[in-house]
Amino acid sequence: MRKLFFISIFLGLIISCNDGDIIITEFNFEPENLDNCGGPGGYVFFNINNSSTAESISLILKTTDILFLDSEVQEFVLNGTSNIVNYRKYSGDVTNDYFCSNIPPTSPEVVVEYLGESGIAELTTIAAKDDEDGKEEDPNSDLDTDGDSLLDYYDEDDDGDNVPTVIELGSDYLDGTNENPLDTDGDGIFDYLDDDDDGDGILTRYEDANGDLDPTNDITDLAIGPNYINPAVTESNIIDQYRVHSFLLISDINLIIKNLVLVNGEEEIIQETMVMGNKNDVINATISITPVF
């Protein structure tokens, strides 16, 4: 009959249900030591403790989803095949390479191993996105002016005219000289939200004579500037395509496992809440994508 252990992460008490033995054990994992590697098809999360007896708790998620892109809480059912938890003790100190190398190291040796038989891994992601266009925008807003599936607060081209918002705001607005962004045609719609900046009836996106998805370098009259702000130029080049968009993404994560059941032969450990830890800046990078028109 399988021995049943109940573990408190704080008290660390394990009680055998058959032979009367009382075993004292602690999970000494510091939450801030959570680390990760891998990607879609094979994410690996792990927490290592080398302070006394070397030990680790690790989680493999074989999801094909791209994680960490949005603020959300995701749950993954542990099944021992595609979503796997292992608790291990080792013959010596463990490094990140043990989990992240293409060819796992042969040492240190695993001296004790428990496999997660069941439970639910709960991954909380807090993602901050910023288009860095110089305009303060509400990250809680669901406004998407151009309907390109990028919300305005992290869309570097809010109106989808292929002229970046930072250009359409104007230097005077950005340096605080003018409290209002540019409104070239004076129609009450600021250029960064206006898909026809000069009001000549030709979409700004179409005033791209050379078709390179950049209307700012198509200039007929140097004294006025690009054609998209020159109402005297009405040549149209139909371009229904967005340029590459970039935004800064910073993601933090928190990982816990609920109702975890760890098994080693006839021994069974139950952990109501196993805190695997948290990690800041799991992503801190500029993301570049091309919205679908």
ChimeraX commands (.cxc) that place a marker at each C-alpha (Angstrom):
marker #1 position 0.00,0.00,0.00 radius 0.5
marker #1 position 1.31,3.42,-0.90 radius 0.5
marker #1 position 2.51,5.53,2.06 radius 0.5
marker #1 position 0.67,8.84,2.23 radius 0.5
marker #1 position 2.58,11.95,3.30 radius 0.5
marker #1 position 1.13,15.41,4.00 radius 0.5
marker #1 position 3.65,18.23,3.74 radius 0.5
marker #1 position 3.32,21.78,4.98 radius 0.5
marker #1 position 5.65,24.13,3.14 radius 0.5
marker #1 position 6.00,26.09,6.36 radius 0.5
marker #1 position 6.18,23.34,8.99 radius 0.5
marker #1 position 7.61,20.70,6.71 radius 0.5
marker #1 position 5.85,17.83,8.51 radius 0.5
marker #1 position 5.41,14.49,6.70 radius 0.5
marker #1 position 3.34,11.79,8.41 radius 0.5
marker #1 position 3.30,8.17,7.22 radius 0.5
marker #1 position -0.16,6.58,7.36 radius 0.5
marker #1 position 0.92,2.96,7.95 radius 0.5
marker #1 position 3.99,2.25,10.02 radius 0.5
marker #1 position 3.78,5.11,12.48 radius 0.5
marker #1 position 7.05,6.71,11.35 radius 0.5
marker #1 position 7.20,10.48,11.51 radius 0.5
marker #1 position 9.60,12.04,9.01 radius 0.5
marker #1 position 10.55,15.70,9.16 radius 0.5
marker #1 position 11.17,17.28,5.75 radius 0.5
marker #1 position 11.23,20.83,4.46 radius 0.5
marker #1 position 10.95,22.37,1.04 radius 0.5
marker #1 position 13.56,25.12,1.30 radius 0.5
marker #1 position 13.06,26.83,-2.04 radius 0.5
marker #1 position 13.37,30.60,-2.10 radius 0.5
marker #1 position 10.60,32.07,-4.31 radius 0.5
marker #1 position 12.99,34.53,-5.97 radius 0.5
marker #1 position 15.15,31.65,-7.23 radius 0.5
marker #1 position 12.63,30.54,-9.83 radius 0.5
marker #1 position 14.22,30.37,-13.28 radius 0.5
marker #1 position 13.19,29.13,-16.71 radius 0.5
marker #1 position 14.37,28.21,-20.18 radius 0.5
marker #1 position 12.99,26.67,-23.34 radius 0.5
marker #1 position 10.07,27.87,-25.43 radius 0.5
marker #1 position 6.94,26.74,-27.27 radius 0.5
marker #1 position 6.77,22.96,-27.22 radius 0.5
marker #1 position 9.01,22.67,-24.17 radius 0.5
marker #1 position 9.04,25.32,-21.43 radius 0.5
marker #1 position 11.08,24.42,-18.35 radius 0.5
marker #1 position 10.66,26.10,-14.95 radius 0.5
marker #1 position 12.88,25.19,-12.01 radius 0.5
marker #1 position 13.91,26.23,-8.52 radius 0.5
marker #1 position 17.22,25.02,-7.10 radius 0.5
marker #1 position 18.34,24.87,-3.48 radius 0.5
marker #1 position 22.03,24.12,-2.86 radius 0.5
marker #1 position 22.14,25.48,0.69 radius 0.5
marker #1 position 22.37,22.06,2.36 radius 0.5
marker #1 position 21.29,18.93,0.51 radius 0.5
marker #1 position 21.11,19.86,-3.16 radius 0.5
marker #1 position 17.50,19.67,-4.35 radius 0.5
marker #1 position 15.23,21.00,-7.06 radius 0.5
marker #1 position 11.61,21.30,-8.05 radius 0.5
marker #1 position 11.00,21.50,-11.79 radius 0.5
marker #1 position 8.07,21.79,-14.17 radius 0.5
marker #1 position 7.97,20.99,-17.88 radius 0.5
marker #1 position 5.11,22.39,-19.97 radius 0.5
marker #1 position 4.95,21.01,-23.51 radius 0.5
marker #1 position 2.45,23.61,-24.65 radius 0.5
marker #1 position 2.84,25.06,-28.14 radius 0.5
marker #1 position 1.45,28.39,-26.92 radius 0.5
marker #1 position 3.78,31.38,-26.69 radius 0.5
marker #1 position 3.82,32.29,-23.00 radius 0.5
marker #1 position 4.48,35.58,-21.18 radius 0.5
marker #1 position 3.01,37.90,-23.87 radius 0.5
marker #1 position -0.12,39.02,-22.00 radius 0.5
marker #1 position -1.23,39.63,-18.44 radius 0.5
marker #1 position -3.20,36.51,-17.56 radius 0.5
marker #1 position -3.54,33.49,-15.31 radius 0.5
marker #1 position -3.11,30.14,-17.06 radius 0.5
marker #1 position -3.71,26.70,-15.61 radius 0.5
marker #1 position -2.03,23.49,-16.80 radius 0.5
marker #1 position -3.13,20.07,-15.60 radius 0.5
marker #1 position -0.22,17.84,-14.59 radius 0.5
marker #1 position -0.45,14.50,-16.38 radius 0.5
marker #1 position 3.04,13.00,-16.12 radius 0.5
marker #1 position 3.56,13.08,-19.89 radius 0.5
marker #1 position 3.23,16.55,-21.44 radius 0.5
marker #1 position 3.04,18.55,-18.18 radius 0.5
marker #1 position 5.49,17.12,-15.69 radius 0.5
marker #1 position 6.70,18.02,-12.19 radius 0.5
marker #1 position 9.78,16.49,-10.57 radius 0.5
marker #1 position 11.19,16.87,-7.08 radius 0.5
marker #1 position 14.80,15.64,-6.85 radius 0.5
marker #1 position 17.71,15.43,-4.43 radius 0.5
marker #1 position 21.26,15.19,-5.79 radius 0.5
marker #1 position 24.72,13.95,-4.87 radius 0.5
marker #1 position 26.13,17.46,-5.35 radius 0.5
marker #1 position 25.26,21.04,-6.24 radius 0.5
marker #1 position 23.04,21.65,-9.26 radius 0.5
marker #1 position 23.33,24.48,-11.81 radius 0.5
marker #1 position 20.93,25.88,-14.39 radius 0.5
marker #1 position 22.71,23.85,-17.08 radius 0.5
marker #1 position 21.18,20.71,-15.61 radius 0.5
marker #1 position 17.79,21.88,-16.88 radius 0.5
marker #1 position 18.70,24.08,-19.83 radius 0.5
marker #1 position 21.44,22.21,-21.69 radius 0.5
marker #1 position 20.58,20.43,-24.92 radius 0.5
marker #1 position 22.46,17.43,-23.49 radius 0.5
marker #1 position 21.72,17.15,-19.74 radius 0.5
marker #1 position 24.85,16.72,-17.54 radius 0.5
marker #1 position 25.56,13.26,-16.15 radius 0.5
marker #1 position 26.47,14.69,-12.77 radius 0.5
marker #1 position 25.46,15.30,-10.10 radius 0.5
marker #1 position 23.57,12.05,-9.67 radius 0.5
marker #1 position 19.90,12.00,-8.69 radius 0.5
marker #1 position 19.63,10.20,-5.35 radius 0.5
marker #1 position 15.92,10.79,-4.65 radius 0.5
marker #1 position 13.17,11.55,-7.15 radius 0.5
marker #1 position 9.46,12.14,-6.80 radius 0.5
marker #1 position 7.26,12.49,-9.89 radius 0.5
marker #1 position 4.20,14.71,-9.92 radius 0.5
marker #1 position 1.26,12.37,-10.42 radius 0.5
marker #1 position -1.40,15.06,-10.41 radius 0.5
marker #1 position -2.03,18.72,-9.67 radius 0.5
marker #1 position -2.59,22.02,-11.43 radius 0.5
marker #1 position 0.20,24.42,-12.33 radius 0.5
marker #1 position -0.99,28.04,-12.14 radius 0.5
marker #1 position 1.15,30.51,-14.09 radius 0.5
marker #1 position 0.44,34.20,-13.52 radius 0.5
marker #1 position 1.95,36.63,-16.01 radius 0.5
marker #1 position 2.03,40.39,-15.54 radius 0.5
marker #1 position 2.98,41.96,-18.88 radius 0.5
marker #1 position 3.73,45.64,-19.43 radius 0.5
marker #1 position 3.78,46.90,-23.02 radius 0.5
marker #1 position 4.93,50.30,-24.24 radius 0.5
marker #1 position 5.16,51.70,-27.77 radius 0.5
marker #1 position 7.59,54.37,-26.52 radius 0.5
marker #1 position 6.01,56.99,-28.76 radius 0.5
marker #1 position 6.32,59.78,-26.21 radius 0.5
marker #1 position 2.58,59.97,-25.47 radius 0.5
marker #1 position 1.20,58.96,-22.10 radius 0.5
marker #1 position -1.48,56.33,-22.65 radius 0.5
marker #1 position -3.69,54.25,-20.37 radius 0.5
marker #1 position -2.48,50.61,-20.28 radius 0.5
marker #1 position -5.95,49.57,-19.10 radius 0.5
marker #1 position -7.65,51.01,-22.17 radius 0.5
marker #1 position -8.96,48.65,-24.85 radius 0.5
marker #1 position -8.86,51.37,-27.55 radius 0.5
marker #1 position -7.61,50.14,-30.93 radius 0.5
marker #1 position -8.06,53.06,-33.32 radius 0.5
marker #1 position -6.97,51.29,-36.51 radius 0.5
marker #1 position -8.36,47.84,-35.66 radius 0.5
marker #1 position -5.03,46.09,-36.21 radius 0.5
marker #1 position -5.34,44.08,-32.95 radius 0.5
marker #1 position -2.63,46.17,-31.28 radius 0.5
marker #1 position -4.14,48.40,-28.61 radius 0.5
marker #1 position -3.19,52.05,-28.95 radius 0.5
marker #1 position -1.06,52.11,-25.79 radius 0.5
marker #1 position 1.47,49.73,-27.37 radius 0.5
marker #1 position 0.74,50.43,-31.06 radius 0.5
marker #1 position 3.49,52.63,-32.49 radius 0.5
marker #1 position 1.15,53.63,-35.36 radius 0.5
marker #1 position -2.21,54.30,-33.74 radius 0.5
marker #1 position -4.14,55.19,-36.89 radius 0.5
marker #1 position -2.57,52.57,-39.16 radius 0.5
marker #1 position -1.41,55.01,-41.84 radius 0.5
marker #1 position 2.19,53.70,-41.82 radius 0.5
marker #1 position 3.49,56.93,-40.30 radius 0.5
marker #1 position 4.66,56.27,-36.71 radius 0.5
marker #1 position 2.77,58.07,-33.97 radius 0.5
marker #1 position 6.01,59.63,-32.67 radius 0.5
marker #1 position 6.31,61.52,-35.98 radius 0.5
marker #1 position 2.65,62.52,-36.18 radius 0.5
marker #1 position 2.65,63.92,-32.66 radius 0.5
marker #1 position 5.18,66.56,-33.69 radius 0.5
marker #1 position 8.41,67.68,-32.03 radius 0.5
marker #1 position 6.75,70.68,-30.36 radius 0.5
marker #1 position 4.31,68.39,-28.57 radius 0.5
marker #1 position 7.01,65.95,-27.56 radius 0.5
marker #1 position 9.27,68.63,-26.07 radius 0.5
marker #1 position 6.34,70.34,-24.31 radius 0.5
marker #1 position 6.36,73.51,-26.45 radius 0.5
marker #1 position 2.84,72.80,-27.71 radius 0.5
marker #1 position 0.21,71.15,-25.54 radius 0.5
marker #1 position -1.55,69.65,-28.58 radius 0.5
marker #1 position -0.24,67.16,-31.16 radius 0.5
marker #1 position -0.13,68.07,-34.85 radius 0.5
marker #1 position -3.37,68.55,-36.78 radius 0.5
marker #1 position -2.13,69.30,-40.31 radius 0.5
marker #1 position -5.52,69.78,-41.99 radius 0.5
marker #1 position -7.15,71.51,-39.01 radius 0.5
marker #1 position -10.10,69.12,-38.98 radius 0.5
marker #1 position -10.01,68.62,-35.22 radius 0.5
marker #1 position -8.49,65.15,-35.54 radius 0.5
marker #1 position -4.86,64.98,-34.51 radius 0.5
marker #1 position -2.59,63.53,-37.18 radius 0.5
marker #1 position -1.71,60.46,-35.09 radius 0.5
marker #1 position -5.40,59.51,-35.13 radius 0.5
marker #1 position -6.20,60.82,-38.64 radius 0.5
marker #1 position -5.82,58.44,-41.59 radius 0.5
marker #1 position -5.82,61.43,-44.03 radius 0.5
marker #1 position -3.49,63.95,-42.43 radius 0.5
marker #1 position -3.66,66.67,-45.08 radius 0.5
marker #1 position -7.39,66.30,-45.80 radius 0.5
marker #1 position -6.93,65.90,-49.57 radius 0.5
marker #1 position -9.17,62.85,-49.83 radius 0.5
marker #1 position -6.24,60.46,-50.26 radius 0.5
marker #1 position -5.43,58.21,-47.33 radius 0.5
marker #1 position -2.03,58.90,-45.82 radius 0.5
marker #1 position -1.19,55.24,-46.31 radius 0.5
marker #1 position -1.84,55.66,-50.07 radius 0.5
marker #1 position 0.46,58.69,-50.41 radius 0.5
marker #1 position 3.38,56.30,-50.60 radius 0.5
marker #1 position 4.56,56.67,-54.18 radius 0.5
marker #1 position 7.49,54.24,-53.95 radius 0.5
marker #1 position 5.48,51.58,-52.10 radius 0.5
marker #1 position 8.02,50.99,-49.34 radius 0.5
marker #1 position 5.39,51.34,-46.56 radius 0.5
marker #1 position 6.90,54.66,-45.50 radius 0.5
marker #1 position 4.96,57.77,-46.63 radius 0.5
marker #1 position 7.50,60.04,-44.95 radius 0.5
marker #1 position 10.08,59.66,-47.74 radius 0.5
marker #1 position 7.76,60.47,-50.67 radius 0.5
marker #1 position 8.29,64.19,-51.28 radius 0.5
marker #1 position 7.21,66.19,-54.31 radius 0.5
marker #1 position 7.73,69.68,-52.85 radius 0.5
marker #1 position 10.71,69.96,-50.49 radius 0.5
marker #1 position 9.43,73.29,-49.19 radius 0.5
marker #1 position 6.30,71.63,-47.79 radius 0.5
marker #1 position 7.50,68.16,-46.98 radius 0.5
marker #1 position 6.13,64.64,-47.54 radius 0.5
marker #1 position 3.13,64.28,-49.83 radius 0.5
marker #1 position 0.92,63.03,-47.00 radius 0.5
marker #1 position 0.97,66.53,-45.47 radius 0.5
marker #1 position 0.78,68.36,-48.83 radius 0.5
marker #1 position -2.86,68.72,-49.95 radius 0.5
marker #1 position -1.72,69.84,-53.41 radius 0.5
marker #1 position -0.44,66.35,-54.16 radius 0.5
marker #1 position -3.25,63.84,-54.65 radius 0.5
marker #1 position -1.53,60.93,-56.34 radius 0.5
marker #1 position -2.73,57.63,-54.91 radius 0.5
marker #1 position -0.88,54.33,-54.61 radius 0.5
marker #1 position -3.26,51.85,-53.03 radius 0.5
marker #1 position -1.39,50.05,-50.26 radius 0.5
marker #1 position -3.46,48.00,-47.85 radius 0.5
marker #1 position -0.58,46.64,-45.81 radius 0.5
marker #1 position 0.92,47.57,-42.46 radius 0.5
marker #1 position 4.61,48.13,-41.80 radius 0.5
marker #1 position 6.49,46.28,-39.08 radius 0.5
marker #1 position 5.46,47.42,-35.59 radius 0.5
marker #1 position 7.68,47.32,-32.50 radius 0.5
marker #1 position 6.95,47.69,-28.80 radius 0.5
marker #1 position 8.75,47.10,-25.51 radius 0.5
marker #1 position 7.51,44.08,-23.54 radius 0.5
marker #1 position 8.42,43.45,-19.90 radius 0.5
marker #1 position 6.88,40.38,-18.27 radius 0.5
marker #1 position 7.02,39.10,-14.70 radius 0.5
marker #1 position 5.72,35.69,-13.65 radius 0.5
marker #1 position 4.57,33.86,-10.55 radius 0.5
marker #1 position 4.22,30.06,-10.50 radius 0.5
marker #1 position 2.43,27.83,-7.99 radius 0.5
marker #1 position 1.20,24.26,-8.11 radius 0.5
marker #1 position -2.11,23.41,-6.48 radius 0.5
marker #1 position -3.08,20.02,-5.06 radius 0.5
marker #1 position 0.27,18.53,-5.99 radius 0.5
marker #1 position 0.68,14.78,-5.53 radius 0.5
marker #1 position 4.30,13.57,-5.68 radius 0.5
marker #1 position 5.00,9.86,-5.99 radius 0.5
marker #1 position 8.08,7.69,-5.46 radius 0.5
marker #1 position 7.20,4.00,-5.63 radius 0.5
marker #1 position 4.84,3.34,-2.77 radius 0.5
marker #1 position 5.42,6.73,-1.19 radius 0.5
marker #1 position 3.10,9.62,-1.86 radius 0.5
marker #1 position 3.46,13.27,-0.85 radius 0.5
marker #1 position 0.53,15.69,-1.02 radius 0.5
marker #1 position 1.14,19.43,-1.16 radius 0.5
marker #1 position -1.94,21.63,-1.18 radius 0.5
marker #1 position 0.00,24.65,-2.48 radius 0.5
marker #1 position 3.56,24.37,-3.74 radius 0.5
marker #1 position 5.12,27.78,-4.37 radius 0.5
marker #1 position 7.64,27.36,-7.17 radius 0.5
marker #1 position 8.45,31.07,-7.08 radius 0.5
marker #1 position 8.49,34.25,-9.09 radius 0.5
marker #1 position 10.72,35.85,-11.67 radius 0.5
marker #1 position 10.93,39.41,-12.93 radius 0.5
marker #1 position 11.87,40.30,-16.49 radius 0.5
marker #1 position 11.24,36.82,-17.84 radius 0.5
marker #1 position 10.89,38.89,-21.00 radius 0.5
marker #1 position 12.48,42.33,-21.31 radius 0.5
marker #1 position 12.81,42.95,-25.01 radius 0.5
marker #1 position 11.58,44.82,-28.05 radius 0.5
marker #1 position 8.98,42.78,-29.89 radius 0.5
marker #1 position 8.56,43.30,-33.65 radius 0.5
marker #1 position 5.47,42.07,-35.48 radius 0.5
marker #1 position 3.59,42.93,-38.68 radius 0.5
marker #1 position -0.15,43.30,-38.05 radius 0.5
marker #1 position -2.42,41.54,-40.50 radius 0.5
marker #1 position -4.37,44.06,-42.55 radius 0.5
marker link #1:1,2 radius 0.2
marker link #1:2,3 radius 0.2
marker link #1:3,4 radius 0.2
marker link #1:4,5 radius 0.2
marker link #1:5,6 radius 0.2
marker link #1:6,7 radius 0.2
marker link #1:7,8 radius 0.2
marker link #1:8,9 radius 0.2
marker link #1:9,10 radius 0.2
marker link #1:10,11 radius 0.2
marker link #1:11,12 radius 0.2
marker link #1:12,13 radius 0.2
marker link #1:13,14 radius 0.2
marker link #1:14,15 radius 0.2
marker link #1:15,16 radius 0.2
marker link #1:16,17 radius 0.2
marker link #1:17,18 radius 0.2
marker link #1:18,19 radius 0.2
marker link #1:19,20 radius 0.2
marker link #1:20,21 radius 0.2
marker link #1:21,22 radius 0.2
marker link #1:22,23 radius 0.2
marker link #1:23,24 radius 0.2
marker link #1:24,25 radius 0.2
marker link #1:25,26 radius 0.2
marker link #1:26,27 radius 0.2
marker link #1:27,28 radius 0.2
marker link #1:28,29 radius 0.2
marker link #1:29,30 radius 0.2
marker link #1:30,31 radius 0.2
marker link #1:31,32 radius 0.2
marker link #1:32,33 radius 0.2
marker link #1:33,34 radius 0.2
marker link #1:34,35 radius 0.2
marker link #1:35,36 radius 0.2
marker link #1:36,37 radius 0.2
marker link #1:37,38 radius 0.2
marker link #1:38,39 radius 0.2
marker link #1:39,40 radius 0.2
marker link #1:40,41 radius 0.2
marker link #1:41,42 radius 0.2
marker link #1:42,43 radius 0.2
marker link #1:43,44 radius 0.2
marker link #1:44,45 radius 0.2
marker link #1:45,46 radius 0.2
marker link #1:46,47 radius 0.2
marker link #1:47,48 radius 0.2
marker link #1:48,49 radius 0.2
marker link #1:49,50 radius 0.2
marker link #1:50,51 radius 0.2
marker link #1:51,52 radius 0.2
marker link #1:52,53 radius 0.2
marker link #1:53,54 radius 0.2
marker link #1:54,55 radius 0.2
marker link #1:55,56 radius 0.2
marker link #1:56,57 radius 0.2
marker link #1:57,58 radius 0.2
marker link #1:58,59 radius 0.2
marker link #1:59,60 radius 0.2
marker link #1:60,61 radius 0.2
marker link #1:61,62 radius 0.2
marker link #1:62,63 radius 0.2
marker link #1:63,64 radius 0.2
marker link #1:64,65 radius 0.2
marker link #1:65,66 radius 0.2
marker link #1:66,67 radius 0.2
marker link #1:67,68 radius 0.2
marker link #1:68,69 radius 0.2
marker link #1:69,70 radius 0.2
marker link #1:70,71 radius 0.2
marker link #1:71,72 radius 0.2
marker link #1:72,73 radius 0.2
marker link #1:73,74 radius 0.2
marker link #1:74,75 radius 0.2
marker link #1:75,76 radius 0.2
marker link #1:76,77 radius 0.2
marker link #1:77,78 radius 0.2
marker link #1:78,79 radius 0.2
marker link #1:79,80 radius 0.2
marker link #1:80,81 radius 0.2
marker link #1:81,82 radius 0.2
marker link #1:82,83 radius 0.2
marker link #1:83,84 radius 0.2
marker link #1:84,85 radius 0.2
marker link #1:85,86 radius 0.2
marker link #1:86,87 radius 0.2
marker link #1:87,88 radius 0.2
marker link #1:88,89 radius 0.2
marker link #1:89,90 radius 0.2
marker link #1:90,91 radius 0.2
marker link #1:91,92 radius 0.2
marker link #1:92,93 radius 0.2
marker link #1:93,94 radius 0.2
marker link #1:94,95 radius 0.2
marker link #1:95,96 radius 0.2
marker link #1:96,97 radius 0.2
marker link #1:97,98 radius 0.2
marker link #1:98,99 radius 0.2
marker link #1:99,100 radius 0.2
marker link #1:100,101 radius 0.2
marker link #1:101,102 radius 0.2
marker link #1:102,103 radius 0.2
marker link #1:103,104 radius 0.2
marker link #1:104,105 radius 0.2
marker link #1:105,106 radius 0.2
marker link #1:106,107 radius 0.2
marker link #1:107,108 radius 0.2
marker link #1:108,109 radius 0.2
marker link #1:109,110 radius 0.2
marker link #1:110,111 radius 0.2
marker link #1:111,112 radius 0.2
marker link #1:112,113 radius 0.2
marker link #1:113,114 radius 0.2
marker link #1:114,115 radius 0.2
marker link #1:115,116 radius 0.2
marker link #1:116,117 radius 0.2
marker link #1:117,118 radius 0.2
marker link #1:118,119 radius 0.2
marker link #1:119,120 radius 0.2
marker link #1:120,121 radius 0.2
marker link #1:121,122 radius 0.2
marker link #1:122,123 radius 0.2
marker link #1:123,124 radius 0.2
marker link #1:124,125 radius 0.2
marker link #1:125,126 radius 0.2
marker link #1:126,127 radius 0.2
marker link #1:127,128 radius 0.2
marker link #1:128,129 radius 0.2
marker link #1:129,130 radius 0.2
marker link #1:130,131 radius 0.2
marker link #1:131,132 radius 0.2
marker link #1:132,133 radius 0.2
marker link #1:133,134 radius 0.2
marker link #1:134,135 radius 0.2
marker link #1:135,136 radius 0.2
marker link #1:136,137 radius 0.2
marker link #1:137,138 radius 0.2
marker link #1:138,139 radius 0.2
marker link #1:139,140 radius 0.2
marker link #1:140,141 radius 0.2
marker link #1:141,142 radius 0.2
marker link #1:142,143 radius 0.2
marker link #1:143,144 radius 0.2
marker link #1:144,145 radius 0.2
marker link #1:145,146 radius 0.2
marker link #1:146,147 radius 0.2
marker link #1:147,148 radius 0.2
marker link #1:148,149 radius 0.2
marker link #1:149,150 radius 0.2
marker link #1:150,151 radius 0.2
marker link #1:151,152 radius 0.2
marker link #1:152,153 radius 0.2
marker link #1:153,154 radius 0.2
marker link #1:154,155 radius 0.2
marker link #1:155,156 radius 0.2
marker link #1:156,157 radius 0.2
marker link #1:157,158 radius 0.2
marker link #1:158,159 radius 0.2
marker link #1:159,160 radius 0.2
marker link #1:160,161 radius 0.2
marker link #1:161,162 radius 0.2
marker link #1:162,163 radius 0.2
marker link #1:163,164 radius 0.2
marker link #1:164,165 radius 0.2
marker link #1:165,166 radius 0.2
marker link #1:166,167 radius 0.2
marker link #1:167,168 radius 0.2
marker link #1:168,169 radius 0.2
marker link #1:169,170 radius 0.2
marker link #1:170,171 radius 0.2
marker link #1:171,172 radius 0.2
marker link #1:172,173 radius 0.2
marker link #1:173,174 radius 0.2
marker link #1:174,175 radius 0.2
marker link #1:175,176 radius 0.2
marker link #1:176,177 radius 0.2
marker link #1:177,178 radius 0.2
marker link #1:178,179 radius 0.2
marker link #1:179,180 radius 0.2
marker link #1:180,181 radius 0.2
marker link #1:181,182 radius 0.2
marker link #1:182,183 radius 0.2
marker link #1:183,184 radius 0.2
marker link #1:184,185 radius 0.2
marker link #1:185,186 radius 0.2
marker link #1:186,187 radius 0.2
marker link #1:187,188 radius 0.2
marker link #1:188,189 radius 0.2
marker link #1:189,190 radius 0.2
marker link #1:190,191 radius 0.2
marker link #1:191,192 radius 0.2
marker link #1:192,193 radius 0.2
marker link #1:193,194 radius 0.2
marker link #1:194,195 radius 0.2
marker link #1:195,196 radius 0.2
marker link #1:196,197 radius 0.2
marker link #1:197,198 radius 0.2
marker link #1:198,199 radius 0.2
marker link #1:199,200 radius 0.2
marker link #1:200,201 radius 0.2
marker link #1:201,202 radius 0.2
marker link #1:202,203 radius 0.2
marker link #1:203,204 radius 0.2
marker link #1:204,205 radius 0.2
marker link #1:205,206 radius 0.2
marker link #1:206,207 radius 0.2
marker link #1:207,208 radius 0.2
marker link #1:208,209 radius 0.2
marker link #1:209,210 radius 0.2
marker link #1:210,211 radius 0.2
marker link #1:211,212 radius 0.2
marker link #1:212,213 radius 0.2
marker link #1:213,214 radius 0.2
marker link #1:214,215 radius 0.2
marker link #1:215,216 radius 0.2
marker link #1:216,217 radius 0.2
marker link #1:217,218 radius 0.2
marker link #1:218,219 radius 0.2
marker link #1:219,220 radius 0.2
marker link #1:220,221 radius 0.2
marker link #1:221,222 radius 0.2
marker link #1:222,223 radius 0.2
marker link #1:223,224 radius 0.2
marker link #1:224,225 radius 0.2
marker link #1:225,226 radius 0.2
marker link #1:226,227 radius 0.2
marker link #1:227,228 radius 0.2
marker link #1:228,229 radius 0.2
marker link #1:229,230 radius 0.2
marker link #1:230,231 radius 0.2
marker link #1:231,232 radius 0.2
marker link #1:232,233 radius 0.2
marker link #1:233,234 radius 0.2
marker link #1:234,235 radius 0.2
marker link #1:235,236 radius 0.2
marker link #1:236,237 radius 0.2
marker link #1:237,238 radius 0.2
marker link #1:238,239 radius 0.2
marker link #1:239,240 radius 0.2
marker link #1:240,241 radius 0.2
marker link #1:241,242 radius 0.2
marker link #1:242,243 radius 0.2
marker link #1:243,244 radius 0.2
marker link #1:244,245 radius 0.2
marker link #1:245,246 radius 0.2
marker link #1:246,247 radius 0.2
marker link #1:247,248 radius 0.2
marker link #1:248,249 radius 0.2
marker link #1:249,250 radius 0.2
marker link #1:250,251 radius 0.2
marker link #1:251,252 radius 0.2
marker link #1:252,253 radius 0.2
marker link #1:253,254 radius 0.2
marker link #1:254,255 radius 0.2
marker link #1:255,256 radius 0.2
marker link #1:256,257 radius 0.2
marker link #1:257,258 radius 0.2
marker link #1:258,259 radius 0.2
marker link #1:259,260 radius 0.2
marker link #1:260,261 radius 0.2
marker link #1:261,262 radius 0.2
marker link #1:262,263 radius 0.2
marker link #1:263,264 radius 0.2
marker link #1:264,265 radius 0.2
marker link #1:265,266 radius 0.2
marker link #1:266,267 radius 0.2
marker link #1:267,268 radius 0.2
marker link #1:268,269 radius 0.2
marker link #1:269,270 radius 0.2
marker link #1:270,271 radius 0.2
marker link #1:271,272 radius 0.2
marker link #1:272,273 radius 0.2
marker link #1:273,274 radius 0.2
marker link #1:274,275 radius 0.2
marker link #1:275,276 radius 0.2
marker link #1:276,277 radius 0.2
marker link #1:277,278 radius 0.2
marker link #1:278,279 radius 0.2
marker link #1:279,280 radius 0.2
marker link #1:280,281 radius 0.2
marker link #1:281,282 radius 0.2
marker link #1:282,283 radius 0.2
marker link #1:283,284 radius 0.2
marker link #1:284,285 radius 0.2
marker link #1:285,286 radius 0.2
marker link #1:286,287 radius 0.2
marker link #1:287,288 radius 0.2
marker link #1:288,289 radius 0.2
marker link #1:289,290 radius 0.2
marker link #1:290,291 radius 0.2
marker link #1:291,292 radius 0.2
marker link #1:292,293 radius 0.2
view
